[in-house]
Amino acid sequence: MKHVATADRRGVRGGGASRVGGAVRSVGRALNVPVTGAARGIRKATHAHGAGESGLGKLIELHAVNGAGDVMITVALASTVFFSVPTDEARGRVALYLAITMAPFTVLAPVIGPLLDRLPHGRRAAMAGAMLARALLALVISGAVASGSLELYPAALGVLVASKAYGVVRSAVVPRLLPPRFSLVKANSRVTLAGLLATGVAAPVAAGLHRFGDPWPLYGAFVIFVAGMFLSFSLPPKVDSAGGEDVALLAADEQHLHGPQRRREQVKRPGLRTVGPAVTHALGANAALRCLSGFLIFFLAFLLREHPLTGESAAVSLGIVGVAAGAGNALGTAVGAWLRSRAPEIIIVTVVAVVLGTTIVAAVFFGAFLVACLAAVAGFGQALAKLALDALIQRDVPELVRTSAFARSETLLQMAWVFGGAVGIVLPLNGTVGLLIGAVFVAVGWLATLKGLLASARHGGRPGPRVA
């Protein structure tokens, strides 16, 4: 009887432990379901319509990681360079930031594309290297933020160069990962939208980390970029294939539209001359929008800090404008995916005209609502016009030189953004005057390219030869 009682007690204890263990496992599964469910949902979205089989889904996820890491560094730099000091001192700091980082970047940026053209078989390694470089530089910036040293500026320049190197390689990789019956503009819109969504999620996380101290968003960026480094090597091996590629030159003269062999004989140094007139006109219009974007970012940052939106603080005012611009950019990307490559010249002409009209109206009737509307419309127009430019490159540039054309167009657009930002810093804080100057940027680019784009649309473009 004693043995039976002991066995009963053990059974009770064993059953109790089993029930407790089962309850713990149930709670663990319940807590895990939202995470795993969300992960499965994201993976299903990024790998839809053949993107998983082609490898495009992996690139979409990598670009989301890239966007999250970049916004972590942006939040840390903005709080250090811009928000931590009075407005007049902040203008000096931002001007110094541009002089030490952006000015050399405009010199280095045109070199990035040609250098990466020489590494067609190492694209995964190049993307991983860009991620690793930004991870290490985030740690350097965190130390500079804590000590207040000038290492901040060259490290920020390094982040910009590494970010641009990643962007150039990413543009070159997309055509290699297209699923069947998938247009290039649709693929680019998916990749871009993933980056925007990741930025929107990571921005409040970065702001929360900043409450623990200035370096914490940079520590977050380090972790994210290290993850991105490993994710880069998960891309398919065909990313490193360079079969059928050549170097593109960007100009519209007819004498260079005769194939890669003749171009090698006539042009010793790579340039951009084989893309056709429609692409160069579209690039000019996009440069005008990118110039306006850089201008608005810096001009409105100082203007709203000194004169916030009605009833709001400076930080909330900047947040409202930033959210409006992000929402417009996301909407433009979504619309671009829906429109695909339908009449890209007309799309560019139309959206630039809409942005120009909105800028003029916001300047004349300057107010809080119109400033937010302008930010949204400018973001929408920039995204949609860029996707239309991608469609033109897909349509008019031979596959032999398409990836190089993407790289060089991105570099020129970045330089336009830097110019607009520099102008936005030095202007007096007068909303009407500033936005009228922004309208001038857009008007010059639009009028200079209007005739050429409409002529190209009437003739249906100049389809380039396709190489299988």
C-alpha positions, 0 to 999 in steps of 0.5 A, a space after each residue: 500500500 505504501 508503494 501504491 501511495 508513493 506511485 500515486 503521489 508521483 503520478 499527481 506530481 508528474 501530471 501537474 508538471 505535465 499540465 504546467 509544461 503544457 500551459 507554458 508551451 501554449 502561452 509560448 505558442 500564443 505569443 509566438 503566433 503573431 510574430 511567426 504569422 507576421 513573418 509568414 505574411 511578409 514572406 508571402 507578400 514579398 515572394 508573390 507572383 514568382 518573386 520567390 522563385 526568381 530571387 526578387 523576393 530576397 532583394 525586396 527583403 534586403 532593401 527593406 533592411 537597408 531602408 530600416 538601417 538608413 532611417 536609424 542613422 538619419 534619426 541619430 544625425 538629425 537629433 545631433 546636427 539639427 535639433 540639439 542646438 538653436 536655429 542659427 547654430 543649426 544652420 551653420 552645423 547643417 551647412 558644415 555637414 553638407 560641405 564636409 559630406 555632400 560636397 565631396 560626395 558629389 565628386 565621388 558619386 560619379 565615380 561609384 558607377 564606373 567602379 562598380 561596373 568593373 565588379 560585375 561578378 561580385 555584386 553580392 559581395 559589393 552589397 554585403 560590403 556596403 552593409 558592413 561599411 555602414 554597420 562599422 561607421 554607425 559605431 564610429 558615429 556613435 562614438 563621435 556623438 558621445 564625444 562631440 568630435 569631428 569624426 562625425 562628418 567623415 563618417 557620415 560621408 562614408 555612410 552616404 558613399 556606401 549607401 549610394 554604392 548599395 543603391 547602384 548595385 541594387 539597380 543593376 541587380 533588379 533586371 537579373 531577378 525579374 520573374 516571368 511576365 514581370 516588368 522592370 518598373 513593377 519590380 522596382 516599385 515593389 522594391 521601393 515600396 518595401 523600403 518605404 514601409 520599412 522606413 515607416 516602421 523603423 522611424 518610430 523605433 529609432 525615435 524610441 531608442 533615442 530616448 535612451 540616449 543619442 547613440 542608441 539608434 546607431 546601435 540599432 543601425 549596426 545590428 540591422 546592417 550586420 543582418 543585411 550583410 548576411 542577407 546579401 549573400 542569400 541572393 541567387 548566384 545569378 546576381 553575380 552573372 554579367 552575361 550580356 552586359 556593357 557600359 552605357 553612355 548618357 546623351 541623346 546624339 544619334 551617332 552613338 546609337 549603333 551597338 556596343 562594338 562600334 561604341 567601343 571603337 569610337 568612345 574610349 572612355 565610358 559615358 552615357 550616350 546610347 540611351 536615346 533622347 526620351 531617357 535624357 529628357 525624362 532624366 532632366 525632368 526627374 532631376 528637377 523634382 529631385 532638386 525640389 525634394 532636397 530643397 524642401 527637406 532643408 528649407 522646410 526643416 529650418 522654416 518649420 523649426 522657427 515658424 511651426 504649423 499652427 498650434 503645433 510644436 516644431 517637432 510635430 510640424 516636421 513630423 506632419 510634413 514628413 509623414 505627408 511626404 512619405 505617404 505621397 511617395 508610397 502612393 506614387 510607388 503604388 500607382 506606378 506599379 499599377 500603371 506599369 509602363 503606359 505612356 511614361 513620357 505623358 506620366 512624367 509631363 503630367 506629374 511635373 506639371 501637377 507638382 509645379 502648380 501645387 508649389 506655386 499655389 502653396 507659395 502664393 497662399 502659404 499656410 499649414 495645410 498647403 505645406 503638408 499638401 505640397 510635401 505629399 504631392 512632391 513625394 507622389 510626383 517624385 516616386 511616380 516620375 522616377 518609375 516612369 523613368 525606369 520604364 523608359 530605360 526598360 523600353 529604350 535602352 538595350 539590355 546590353 547597357 541597361 544596368 549601367 544606365 540605371 547606375 549613372 542616372 541614379 548618380 545624377 539625380 543624387 547630385 540634383 538633390 544635393 544642389 537643391 538642399 544647399 540652396 534650401 539652407 542659405 535662403 531666408 526663412 520666408 515661406 512664400 519666397 522660398 517656395 517660389 524659388 522651389 517652383 523655379 527649379 521645377 519650371 526650368 526642368 519641366 520647360 526644358 524637357 516638355 517638348 522632347 518628351 511630348 515628341 517622344 510620346 507622339 513617336 512612341 519612343 525609340 525601342 532599342 534592340 533586345 538581347 535575350 
